[in-house]
């Protein structure tokens, strides 16, 4: 599992699965929640290791992902 891996997801705020994100606002802007980054890391770890992964430590979020409608 060496090398670079890329994962992608499309977030559509009109999709009922992501509608909750519209309520996650900071100073009027919709921010992707920090827990979403953790979930992505866990899913990527599981995908790469082929088993349940729960080893996210020392996570630092350096920049907000600001979403638009």
VOBA-1610 file (N, C-alpha, C; in pm, whole numbers, padded with zeros to 5 digits, always signed):
BEGIN
Unk+00082-00119+00000Unk+00000+00000+00000Unk+00086+00125+00000Unk+00195+00122-00072Unk+00281+00239-00078Unk+00235+00330-00190Unk+00283+00451-00189Unk+00250+00546-00293Unk+00138+00639-00250Unk+00094+00715-00345Unk-00009+00814-00318Unk-00147+00758-00354Unk-00243+00786-00269Unk-00381+00743-00291Unk-00471+00865-00290Unk-00568+00867-00376Unk-00662+00977-00384Unk-00804+00924-00365Unk-00879+00993-00281Unk-01019+00958-00258Unk-01102+01082-00290Unk-01222+01060-00340Unk-01303+01173-00383Unk-01449+01148-00346Unk-01517+01254-00307Unk-01661+01249-00282Unk-01721+01380-00330Unk-01841+01374-00383Unk-01911+01495-00425Unk-02017+01527-00321Unk-02008+01645-00264Unk-02106+01690-00166Unk-02207+01780-00236Unk-02333+01739-00234Unk-02440+01817-00294Unk-02535+01855-00181Unk-02536+01982-00145Unk-02616+02028-00032Unk-02766+02016-00057Unk-02806+01994-00181Unk-02948+01972-00209Unk-02986+01825-00188Unk-02886+01737-00176Unk-02909+01595-00148Unk-02945+01581+00000Unk-03052+01509+00029Unk-03098+01491+00167Unk-02990+01431+00257Unk-02899+01353+00202Unk-02792+01293+00282Unk-02696+01397+00339Unk-02688+01511+00275Unk-02594+01616+00317Unk-02664+01744+00362Unk-02796+01743+00369Unk-02872+01863+00403Unk-02832+01921+00539Unk-02790+01835+00632Unk-02750+01882+00766Unk-02633+01979+00760Unk-02554+01972+00656Unk-02437+02061+00645Unk-02478+02208+00635Unk-02596+02234+00581Unk-02642+02372+00568Unk-02654+02441+00703Unk-02674+02364+00808Unk-02688+02419+00943Unk-02555+02434+01016Unk-02448+02388+00955Unk-02316+02395+01019Unk-02246+02523+00972Unk-02288+02634+01031Unk-02238+02765+00986Unk-02152+02832+01091Unk-02052+02904+01043Unk-01966+02988+01125Unk-01963+03124+01057Unk-02003+03224+01126Unk-02008+03361+01073Unk-02078+03367+00936Unk-02189+03293+00924Unk-02270+03297+00803Unk-02225+03207+00690Unk-02109+03142+00701Unk-02059+03052+00597Unk-02076+02908+00641Unk-02102+02820+00543Unk-02116+02677+00572Unk-01977+02615+00576Unk-01942+02559+00691Unk-01811+02495+00709Unk-01829+02345+00714Unk-01740+02273+00647Unk-01739+02127+00658Unk-01693+02093+00799Unk-01768+02009+00871Unk-01734+01982+01012Unk-01606+01900+01029Unk-01536+01928+01137Unk-01413+01854+01168Unk-01435+01705+01179Unk-01551+01664+01230Unk-01579+01520+01239Unk-01586+01455+01102Unk-01619+01534+01000Unk-01620+01481+00864Unk-01480+01442+00818Unk-01381+01523+00856Unk-01242+01490+00823Unk-01200+01359+00892Unk-01242+01343+01016Unk-01209+01220+01089Unk-01274+01100+01022Unk-01400+01115+00984Unk-01470+01005+00916Unk-01400+00969+00785Unk-01356+01071+00710Unk-01285+01044+00586Unk-01155+00969+00613Unk-01082+01009+00716Unk-00956+00942+00750Unk-00981+00796+00789Unk-01085+00773+00866Unk-01118+00635+00907Unk-01157+00550+00786Unk-01236+00605+00697Unk-01277+00531+00578Unk-01158+00502+00486Unk-01069+00601+00470Unk-00951+00580+00387Unk-00862+00473+00448Unk-00843+00475+00580Unk-00764+00373+00647Unk-00823+00235+00629Unk-00954+00224+00641Unk-01022+00096+00621Unk-01006+00048+00477Unk-01021+00140+00382Unk-01006+00105+00240Unk-00865+00054+00210Unk-00765+00121+00264Unk-00626+00084+00236Unk-00582-00042+00310Unk-00632-00061+00432Unk-00590-00175+00513Unk-00680-00297+00496Unk-00800-00277+00442Unk-00891-00387+00420Unk-00956-00438+00547Unk-00952-00361+00651Unk-01014-00398+00778Unk-01056-00271+00850Unk-01133-00286+00955Unk-01177-00169+01030Unk-01056-00095+01086Unk-01054+00036+01067Unk-00941+00119+01106Unk-00988+00222+01207Unk-00918+00235+01317Unk-00957+00333+01419Unk-00836+00406+01475Unk-00733+00424+01393Unk-00607+00478+01443Unk-00577+00621+01407Unk-00674+00711+01412Unk-00647+00852+01383Unk-00596+00918+01511Unk-00474+00968+01506Unk-00416+01039+01620Unk-00348+01165+01570Unk-00334+01261+01658Unk-00262+01385+01628Unk-00314+01455+01503Unk-00444+01459+01487Unk-00505+01526+01373Unk-00500+01677+01393Unk-00452+01747+01292Unk-00447+01893+01296Unk-00520+01943+01172Unk-00623+02023+01193Unk-00696+02084+01082Unk-00643+02226+01065Unk-00575+02251+00954Unk-00508+02380+00934Unk-00592+02481+00859Unk-00693+02435+00786Unk-00772+02527+00707Unk-00914+02475+00697Unk-01009+02565+00705Unk-01150+02526+00695Unk-01188+02500+00549Unk-01276+02403+00531Unk-01335+02379+00400Unk-01471+02450+00403Unk-01479+02562+00333Unk-01601+02642+00332Unk-01681+02602+00208Unk-01805+02561+00231Unk-01891+02512+00123Unk-01984+02622+00075Unk-02025+02610-00049Unk-02125+02705-00104Unk-02250+02627-00140Unk-02362+02697-00141Unk-02487+02633-00179Unk-02480+02589-00324
//
